[in-house]
Amino acid sequence: MSEHLPPEIITQILLRLPIKSLLQCTSICKSWNSLIKHTRFINNHLNLNLDKTSNSPLLLLRHCPKDPTRELYSLHSDNGSFQEHSKPELPVQSLNECFRIVGSCNGLILLSDDYLTDYNMFVLWNPSIRKFITLAKPHVPKSPHHSVYGFGFDSKKNDYKVVRLVYLRQNEGQACPEIELYSLNSGSWKSITSAAPSYLIAQNFWAQVFVNGAVHWVASCKKGNCFRNVVLSFDMSNETFQEIELPEDLACELPTKYMAISAAGKSICVKHFDQNRHTMWVMREYGVVESWEKQVSVDVHVTPNFRVLQVLGCRKNNGEFLLERYDHGRRIGEFISHDPKNNTNECLGIHTDPGYSCIVYYTESLVLLDKTS
């Protein structure tokens, strides 16, 4: 049939097929294989998919049951039933207990093997096409104390980048990181330490999120005799750092308190935990400081049998939030969906090994299909 159709019509038909069908189509003929694996086709398919799935996103969950001890992943539709979409298998083994999920962008997951021992190993994984690549190892400075990473997309250069901030042991407690930037297009790292900001991102519990072309972290800076917390962002195209103010309740907290950032649609939210309560602040309009709003406040001890371990993130379609709680009676962790308006919880039937759970938004794509491993 393809012999009787103009190439542009064939392209338009293929662009509207799902990932699984496109992978099958690569085996039909050489011309289709070349077309589907071309960077232009991959980008056009991604853009169509982003538009199509903006109201029906997927959530990638990492949950590690103790028996057996291994990383398990599942993709779920962010709908009322939290329907399971697939169970991608991670094709590479961590040298630690598990990988850190640094972030997700356009179908790619960046994994870092640094949970207990930092092996300076980074993996880009696309679960949709079951493909991964291991990045070149970065430079390791003398006496590193801890490292922080960010992952995102440079839309100007059509390039995926990893930014790495390394705080040195001799400067422990000071905001003097060495900074490197990895480019997937070049396959190499470069130093951008000259752009280093005077902010400290804590060693424990840090998280990042890529929104509006920039990576974001919760950081602190010393102003006078006290520290002040902010959202620190790094623009992947301009390769510059910026600051976004936090609400006063969070800005004045001790930097050692647990705070982490995540996505809230096209904006950001910050999770805060003290001894007795989890809270979630959402920036309803990105970049507008006055739009910060506290949307979740949950007691750690819901009942004598249940303890809320963490707020995992926002759900896009129903205004609910995903929590992880521990069932003392059954000695297992589980995911629940929390409705803050009605103060109700729905168990989603997914069990976890507390402390290892993670969740990120995910978009299926063909990215990496044009790369050699």
C-alpha positions, 0 to 999 in steps of 0.5 A: 500500500505504501507504494501508492501513497506519497511519502508525506502521507505515510509520515503523517500516518506513522506520526499518529501511531503509538510507540509499540506499533512504531517499533513494530513498523521499523521491521517492515522495510528499510525506508520506514526504519530510517524514517522512524529512527530519524531525529526529526520524526522522533521530535515531531512524534514527541510534540504530538504525544505531548499535546495528546497526553497533556490531559491524561499523563502517566506516572512512573512509580518505583517501589521496591518490595523486600522480597525479592530485593530489586527495583520494580517499576510500573506506569499508571494512568493519572485517572480516577482508577490509577489504572496500571499501564505497563511494568517496564523492566530496568535493564541495568543493575545498580551497584548500590541497593537501587538507583536514585531517580534524578528526574524525567523529561520527554520520555527519558529517566535519568538514574544516578548510582549514588545512594550509599556510595557515589559511583559517578555512574549515570544512566539515561533510560527510555522505558517506552523503547526499552533502551538505555545509555550509560553516560561518560563519567564526570570529572571527580574533584579532590575531596568531594563532600556531596553532589547534586544533579539536575536533568532537563532539555535545552529546546534551543539546541534540541539537547538533553543535559545533566547539570552536576553541582559538587560541594567540596569537603574542605568547603563543607557547609559553604556554598562553593560548588564545582559545576559540570554540564553534560550534553547528550549531543556532544556526549561529554562534560564541560566545566561551568564553575564560573556560573556557580551561585552562592547557594547550598543544596543540602546533602540529604533528601534533595530533589529536583524538577524540570519545569518551564525549561529549567531545573529547580531545587530547594536551596539556602543562602546566607544573608547576614547572620542567618540562612534563607531558603529559596528555590534555585533554578538553572536554565538549560538553554541559557545555562544560568542560575536564578532565584525564586522566593519561597513563602515566608513559612518555608523561607525561614525554616532551618536549612537542615529541615526536610524540604523537597521540590516536585512538579505541579502541572506546569508549575512547582510545589514544595514538600515540607516535613517536621516531626508531626506534619507533612505540608505541601505548598503549590505555586499556582502561577509559575514565577509569581511569588504571591501565588504560593498556596498551602494545599496539603497539611497531613498529620504523620500519625493518621491513626495508631496503625498508620503513619504517613511517611511522605507526600510523593506528589500532586495528581494532575486530574483530580486535585488529589495528592499521592502519599506513602504510609506505613501499616504497622499491623501488616508491616508494609508500606502502601500508596494512597491517594489523599483528597485534601478537600474532603480529607479522605484517603483511598488505598491504591493497592500498591505495596512498598518498601518504605524509604525507596519509593519514588514517583515522577510524571512520564511521557512516552516517546521515541527519544534515544531511538536514533542513538547508538548504545 
